[in-house]
């Protein structure tokens, strides 16, 4: 059984690795693997977010991936021989105004209701954990079992694992999906084709733009721009992953062991524009400074912009389409890194002849609720 996967981001690469682990032959096609949204992502792994509060199926999927993540990265690191930068030293949410205090109270109740360990903190306790916090911090919520992963190291480990397990990487652009009653592979921009028994489309917000697809099989995946800033210090500026809530919005601050601090992210519905702007940079620095006044003294390292893939209902599309042997793994929106473990396992199960796992079934591309095709 040969699987063709279009897209070399974290979702496509994770799916390739898990399919190879099931004994399948896999070819990944992407002109620049691990170079777009996955490369820009901060990799925060919080216990939950507001997107889950009123969406029970998405909540189940997210929490299944959260439970799977430690073993997922441990297996990957063993196979690849590379670190993913995974850390479980806590995620600390801090509130800087009364609205944010209420938001954290709601989050704490949500966590308790779903068995997620969190601890409400006073302002003084927050500053005991992170002495650089601003005096305006009013309180916090610590999730000690959660943390972050470094998506750049994660995708490098996935590429190494794919190579070690005998997978093939084709660095070319797909122009068309080949369909002759069923999906038989893809046509390449450089000439030639890659054929297989099953084809998985994991090309993010470019998935629906691939040629050869019958109308309605893949819904429009809209791009949602996010600008992300990277700063640097001689040592870690923060001890743990942090989210600052102020003015009805949030900023996340993800430290790395080497002194990098990732600050993100803007949220912009501007089509396929990936321009890095002065306004975006100012927004990120302003929010970061509200939480950490000393952050403006750090060295500037990088600013980037990437496109999150949003489905019509902002829920992922996972599994078989109405075209035989054509599957989707896209539309993960803001939580692709968080959902890569459960998505990859689900696709590997289907590709190896099994059923879509129960947690993933509500996200079938033929679910018929306006978010999928068919």
TORVO-658382 format. One line per field, with one value per residue (C-alpha): residue number from 1; residue in three letters; y, x, z negated. Coordinates in nm, 2 decimals. Each point is the difference from the previous one (the first is absolute). Last residue first. Layout:
N
pos: (NUM;...)
code: (ALA;...)
y: (Y;...)
x: (X;...)
z: (Z;...)
//
This chain:
374
pos: (374;373;372;371;370;369;368;367;366;365;364;363;362;361;360;359;358;357;356;355;354;353;352;351;350;349;348;347;346;345;344;343;342;341;340;339;338;337;336;335;334;333;332;331;330;329;328;327;326;325;324;323;322;321;320;319;318;317;316;315;314;313;312;311;310;309;308;307;306;305;304;303;302;301;300;299;298;297;296;295;294;293;292;291;290;289;288;287;286;285;284;283;282;281;280;279;278;277;276;275;274;273;272;271;270;269;268;267;266;265;264;263;262;261;260;259;258;257;256;255;254;253;252;251;250;249;248;247;246;245;244;243;242;241;240;239;238;237;236;235;234;233;232;231;230;229;228;227;226;225;224;223;222;221;220;219;218;217;216;215;214;213;212;211;210;209;208;207;206;205;204;203;202;201;200;199;198;197;196;195;194;193;192;191;190;189;188;187;186;185;184;183;182;181;180;179;178;177;176;175;174;173;172;171;170;169;168;167;166;165;164;163;162;161;160;159;158;157;156;155;154;153;152;151;150;149;148;147;146;145;144;143;142;141;140;139;138;137;136;135;134;133;132;131;130;129;128;127;126;125;124;123;122;121;120;119;118;117;116;115;114;113;112;111;110;109;108;107;106;105;104;103;102;101;100;99;98;97;96;95;94;93;92;91;90;89;88;87;86;85;84;83;82;81;80;79;78;77;76;75;74;73;72;71;70;69;68;67;66;65;64;63;62;61;60;59;58;57;56;55;54;53;52;51;50;49;48;47;46;45;44;43;42;41;40;39;38;37;36;35;34;33;32;31;30;29;28;27;26;25;24;23;22;21;20;19;18;17;16;15;14;13;12;11;10;9;8;7;6;5;4;3;2;1)
code: (UNK;UNK;UNK;UNK;UNK;UNK;UNK;UNK;UNK;UNK;UNK;UNK;UNK;UNK;UNK;UNK;UNK;UNK;UNK;UNK;UNK;UNK;UNK;UNK;UNK;UNK;UNK;UNK;UNK;UNK;UNK;UNK;UNK;UNK;UNK;UNK;UNK;UNK;UNK;UNK;UNK;UNK;UNK;UNK;UNK;UNK;UNK;UNK;UNK;UNK;UNK;UNK;UNK;UNK;UNK;UNK;UNK;UNK;UNK;UNK;UNK;UNK;UNK;UNK;UNK;UNK;UNK;UNK;UNK;UNK;UNK;UNK;UNK;UNK;UNK;UNK;UNK;UNK;UNK;UNK;UNK;UNK;UNK;UNK;UNK;UNK;UNK;UNK;UNK;UNK;UNK;UNK;UNK;UNK;UNK;UNK;UNK;UNK;UNK;UNK;UNK;UNK;UNK;UNK;UNK;UNK;UNK;UNK;UNK;UNK;UNK;UNK;UNK;UNK;UNK;UNK;UNK;UNK;UNK;UNK;UNK;UNK;UNK;UNK;UNK;UNK;UNK;UNK;UNK;UNK;UNK;UNK;UNK;UNK;UNK;UNK;UNK;UNK;UNK;UNK;UNK;UNK;UNK;UNK;UNK;UNK;UNK;UNK;UNK;UNK;UNK;UNK;UNK;UNK;UNK;UNK;UNK;UNK;UNK;UNK;UNK;UNK;UNK;UNK;UNK;UNK;UNK;UNK;UNK;UNK;UNK;UNK;UNK;UNK;UNK;UNK;UNK;UNK;UNK;UNK;UNK;UNK;UNK;UNK;UNK;UNK;UNK;UNK;UNK;UNK;UNK;UNK;UNK;UNK;UNK;UNK;UNK;UNK;UNK;UNK;UNK;UNK;UNK;UNK;UNK;UNK;UNK;UNK;UNK;UNK;UNK;UNK;UNK;UNK;UNK;UNK;UNK;UNK;UNK;UNK;UNK;UNK;UNK;UNK;UNK;UNK;UNK;UNK;UNK;UNK;UNK;UNK;UNK;UNK;UNK;UNK;UNK;UNK;UNK;UNK;UNK;UNK;UNK;UNK;UNK;UNK;UNK;UNK;UNK;UNK;UNK;UNK;UNK;UNK;UNK;UNK;UNK;UNK;UNK;UNK;UNK;UNK;UNK;UNK;UNK;UNK;UNK;UNK;UNK;UNK;UNK;UNK;UNK;UNK;UNK;UNK;UNK;UNK;UNK;UNK;UNK;UNK;UNK;UNK;UNK;UNK;UNK;UNK;UNK;UNK;UNK;UNK;UNK;UNK;UNK;UNK;UNK;UNK;UNK;UNK;UNK;UNK;UNK;UNK;UNK;UNK;UNK;UNK;UNK;UNK;UNK;UNK;UNK;UNK;UNK;UNK;UNK;UNK;UNK;UNK;UNK;UNK;UNK;UNK;UNK;UNK;UNK;UNK;UNK;UNK;UNK;UNK;UNK;UNK;UNK;UNK;UNK;UNK;UNK;UNK;UNK;UNK;UNK;UNK;UNK;UNK;UNK;UNK;UNK;UNK;UNK;UNK;UNK;UNK;UNK;UNK;UNK;UNK;UNK;UNK;UNK;UNK;UNK;UNK;UNK;UNK;UNK;UNK;UNK;UNK;UNK;UNK;UNK;UNK)
y: (1.57;0.27;0.12;0.29;0.05;-0.26;-0.29;-0.22;-0.09;0.14;-0.21;0.22;-0.15;-0.34;0.11;-0.09;-0.34;-0.11;-0.01;-0.37;-0.23;-0.09;0.13;0.34;0.03;-0.07;0.22;0.29;-0.02;-0.03;0.30;0.21;-0.09;0.10;0.30;0.16;0.24;0.09;0.07;0.20;0.34;-0.11;-0.38;0.02;-0.29;-0.38;-0.12;-0.33;-0.12;-0.38;0.01;0.35;0.09;0.10;-0.22;0.12;0.32;0.35;0.23;0.24;0.38;-0.04;0.09;-0.15;0.22;-0.06;0.22;0.22;0.11;0.32;0.04;0.21;-0.09;0.04;0.34;0.02;0.04;0.33;0.05;-0.30;0.18;0.10;-0.36;-0.03;0.34;-0.02;-0.31;0.17;0.30;-0.20;-0.21;0.29;0.20;-0.29;-0.04;0.38;0.00;-0.27;-0.34;-0.07;-0.35;0.09;-0.31;0.14;0.29;-0.14;0.10;-0.15;0.11;-0.24;-0.04;0.04;-0.26;0.04;-0.15;-0.05;-0.34;-0.19;0.15;0.23;0.03;0.33;0.01;0.31;0.01;0.21;0.16;0.30;-0.21;-0.37;-0.10;-0.36;-0.15;-0.30;-0.06;0.14;0.33;0.19;-0.32;0.07;0.24;0.17;-0.03;0.12;-0.17;0.18;-0.17;0.14;-0.20;0.00;-0.20;-0.18;-0.14;-0.37;-0.02;-0.33;-0.31;-0.24;0.28;0.02;-0.29;0.04;0.01;0.30;0.08;0.32;-0.17;-0.11;0.34;0.10;-0.30;-0.25;-0.32;-0.19;-0.37;-0.23;-0.38;-0.28;0.20;0.20;0.28;0.18;0.15;0.36;0.26;0.13;-0.35;-0.21;-0.19;-0.34;-0.26;0.15;-0.20;-0.01;0.12;0.28;0.15;0.29;0.30;0.26;-0.15;0.19;-0.18;-0.12;-0.37;-0.17;-0.38;-0.21;-0.27;-0.01;0.20;0.27;0.04;0.02;0.27;0.20;-0.04;0.11;0.31;0.07;-0.01;0.20;0.28;-0.05;0.05;-0.16;0.16;-0.04;-0.19;-0.20;0.30;0.20;0.32;0.27;0.36;0.31;0.38;0.07;0.38;-0.01;-0.15;-0.35;-0.02;-0.20;-0.31;-0.27;0.23;0.27;-0.23;-0.08;0.37;0.06;-0.29;-0.34;-0.24;-0.35;-0.23;-0.38;-0.09;-0.24;0.13;0.19;0.14;0.14;0.17;0.15;0.14;0.13;0.19;0.16;0.08;0.19;0.19;0.11;0.10;0.23;0.15;0.09;-0.14;-0.37;-0.26;-0.35;-0.22;-0.32;-0.26;-0.18;-0.26;0.06;-0.13;0.14;-0.26;-0.17;-0.22;-0.37;-0.04;-0.32;0.07;0.37;-0.10;-0.26;0.26;0.26;-0.21;-0.14;0.35;0.12;-0.27;0.15;0.35;-0.16;-0.16;0.33;0.18;-0.26;-0.01;0.38;0.02;-0.24;0.21;0.34;0.27;0.04;-0.14;0.32;0.17;-0.19;-0.32;-0.16;0.23;-0.15;0.31;-0.09;0.35;-0.05;0.16;-0.33;-0.18;0.28;-0.01;-0.17;-0.36;-0.14;0.24;-0.13;-0.26;-0.36;-0.27;-0.36;-0.29;-0.38;-0.15;-0.20;0.16;0.20;0.14;0.12;0.16;0.19;0.11;0.13;0.20;0.14;0.11;0.15;0.18;0.15;-0.20;0.00;-0.25;-0.35;-0.29;-0.34;-0.33;-0.33)
x: (-1.98;0.22;0.07;-0.08;-0.36;-0.14;0.02;0.26;0.15;0.35;-0.01;0.05;-0.27;0.17;0.33;-0.07;-0.15;0.31;-0.04;-0.02;0.28;0.16;0.36;-0.09;-0.30;0.22;0.28;-0.25;-0.12;0.36;0.11;-0.30;0.04;0.36;-0.02;-0.28;0.21;0.22;-0.31;-0.18;-0.07;-0.18;0.01;-0.16;0.19;0.04;-0.20;-0.04;-0.04;-0.01;-0.36;-0.13;-0.27;0.28;0.18;0.15;0.06;-0.13;0.07;-0.25;-0.02;-0.35;0.09;0.35;0.28;0.36;0.25;0.21;0.35;0.18;0.36;0.20;0.35;0.28;-0.04;0.21;-0.18;-0.03;-0.36;-0.10;0.07;-0.36;-0.12;-0.38;-0.09;0.34;-0.12;-0.32;0.18;0.27;-0.26;-0.21;0.31;0.12;-0.33;-0.02;0.35;-0.11;0.12;-0.17;-0.15;-0.31;-0.19;-0.34;0.00;-0.19;0.25;0.07;0.33;0.20;0.22;0.33;0.27;0.28;0.34;0.25;0.13;-0.24;-0.30;-0.26;-0.36;-0.18;-0.36;-0.20;-0.37;-0.31;-0.29;0.19;0.26;0.08;0.37;0.08;0.32;0.23;0.24;0.32;0.01;0.30;0.19;0.37;0.22;-0.31;-0.19;-0.32;-0.23;-0.31;-0.30;-0.24;-0.32;-0.20;-0.32;-0.02;-0.34;-0.05;-0.27;-0.18;0.16;-0.23;-0.24;0.09;0.22;0.37;0.24;0.20;0.11;-0.15;-0.21;0.31;0.18;-0.12;0.18;0.16;-0.10;-0.16;0.03;0.02;-0.06;0.13;0.28;0.13;0.25;-0.01;0.23;0.10;0.15;-0.34;-0.09;-0.31;-0.16;-0.11;-0.27;-0.31;-0.30;-0.23;0.31;0.12;0.35;0.04;0.15;0.28;0.21;0.32;0.33;0.23;-0.08;0.07;0.00;-0.05;0.24;-0.05;0.31;-0.10;-0.34;0.15;0.25;-0.28;-0.21;0.30;0.05;-0.38;0.02;0.32;-0.17;-0.32;0.17;-0.24;-0.19;-0.13;-0.27;-0.01;0.04;-0.30;0.03;-0.27;0.07;-0.06;-0.01;0.31;0.04;0.33;0.15;0.15;0.38;-0.01;-0.16;-0.11;0.00;-0.16;-0.30;-0.02;-0.02;-0.27;-0.20;0.00;-0.27;0.13;-0.07;-0.03;-0.22;-0.28;-0.26;-0.22;0.30;0.15;-0.33;-0.03;0.36;-0.07;-0.30;0.20;0.27;-0.24;-0.14;0.35;0.05;-0.30;0.13;0.34;0.35;-0.07;0.28;0.00;0.29;0.07;0.20;0.33;-0.10;0.27;0.04;0.30;-0.04;0.33;0.15;0.10;-0.28;-0.16;0.05;-0.10;-0.31;-0.10;0.05;-0.19;-0.31;0.03;-0.02;-0.26;-0.27;-0.19;0.00;-0.11;-0.29;-0.08;-0.01;-0.23;-0.24;-0.01;-0.06;-0.30;-0.13;0.01;-0.12;0.32;0.25;0.08;0.06;0.33;0.11;0.29;0.25;0.26;0.19;0.19;0.10;-0.10;0.21;0.14;-0.33;-0.18;0.25;0.34;-0.03;0.04;0.08;-0.12;-0.23;-0.08;0.02;0.03;-0.09;0.02;-0.21;0.13;-0.21;0.30;0.01;-0.36;0.10;0.29;-0.20;-0.28;0.25;0.15;-0.34;-0.12;0.33;0.04;0.12;-0.32;-0.13;0.02;0.02;-0.06;0.13;-0.16)
z: (-0.01;-0.15;-0.34;-0.24;0.11;-0.23;0.25;-0.18;0.33;-0.08;-0.33;-0.30;-0.22;0.05;-0.16;-0.36;0.11;0.19;0.38;0.08;0.10;0.33;-0.05;0.14;-0.24;-0.31;0.13;0.05;-0.36;-0.14;0.20;-0.11;-0.37;-0.01;0.23;-0.21;-0.21;0.29;0.22;-0.26;0.15;0.31;0.03;0.35;0.15;0.01;0.29;0.17;0.36;0.05;0.13;0.06;-0.26;-0.24;-0.25;-0.32;-0.21;0.08;-0.30;-0.15;0.08;0.14;0.36;-0.05;-0.12;0.10;-0.19;0.23;-0.10;-0.09;-0.14;-0.23;-0.10;-0.25;-0.18;-0.31;-0.33;-0.18;0.11;-0.21;-0.32;-0.04;0.01;0.01;0.15;0.19;0.18;0.11;0.13;0.17;0.18;0.12;0.11;0.21;0.16;0.07;0.15;0.24;0.11;0.33;0.02;0.22;0.10;-0.10;-0.25;-0.30;-0.27;-0.34;-0.15;-0.21;-0.18;-0.18;0.01;-0.25;0.09;-0.28;0.09;-0.23;0.20;-0.14;0.13;-0.05;0.10;0.04;-0.06;0.08;-0.19;-0.11;-0.19;-0.03;-0.01;0.09;-0.14;0.08;-0.29;-0.16;0.19;0.13;0.06;0.04;0.21;0.14;0.32;0.16;0.26;0.13;0.16;0.26;0.06;0.32;0.03;0.33;0.10;0.08;0.26;-0.02;0.17;0.19;0.09;0.37;0.12;-0.07;0.30;-0.10;-0.36;-0.13;-0.27;-0.18;0.00;-0.34;-0.15;0.25;-0.18;0.29;-0.05;0.30;0.00;0.22;0.14;0.29;0.02;0.34;0.25;0.07;-0.22;-0.10;-0.12;0.07;-0.29;-0.11;0.09;-0.15;0.11;0.31;0.18;-0.22;0.01;-0.23;0.18;-0.02;-0.28;-0.07;-0.02;-0.28;0.01;-0.33;-0.02;-0.32;-0.09;-0.38;-0.07;0.25;-0.15;-0.34;0.10;0.16;-0.32;-0.21;0.21;-0.03;-0.38;-0.01;0.19;-0.19;-0.34;-0.25;-0.28;-0.36;-0.18;-0.33;-0.23;0.13;-0.19;-0.01;-0.08;-0.19;0.02;0.21;0.00;-0.18;0.32;-0.01;-0.02;-0.32;0.17;-0.24;-0.31;0.23;0.06;-0.38;-0.07;0.25;-0.15;0.16;0.10;0.05;0.30;0.04;0.29;-0.10;0.24;-0.25;-0.18;0.32;0.09;-0.34;0.02;0.35;-0.12;-0.28;0.24;0.22;-0.30;-0.09;0.37;-0.02;-0.32;0.15;0.03;-0.03;0.01;0.16;-0.10;0.20;-0.18;0.00;0.26;0.26;0.36;0.18;0.27;-0.07;0.27;0.03;0.25;-0.13;-0.37;0.04;0.18;-0.26;-0.28;0.20;0.04;-0.35;-0.15;0.26;-0.04;-0.29;0.16;0.33;-0.17;-0.18;0.34;0.16;-0.30;0.00;0.37;-0.04;-0.30;0.17;-0.25;-0.21;0.25;0.20;-0.33;-0.05;-0.16;-0.19;0.17;0.24;0.14;0.32;0.11;0.36;0.28;0.13;-0.02;0.18;0.29;0.05;-0.13;0.35;0.29;0.33;-0.16;0.09;-0.27;0.13;-0.23;0.00;-0.28;-0.29;-0.28;-0.11;0.36;-0.05;-0.33;0.16;0.30;-0.21;-0.22;0.32;0.15;-0.33;-0.08;0.34;0.30;0.22;0.25;-0.14;0.24;-0.16;0.15;-0.12)
//
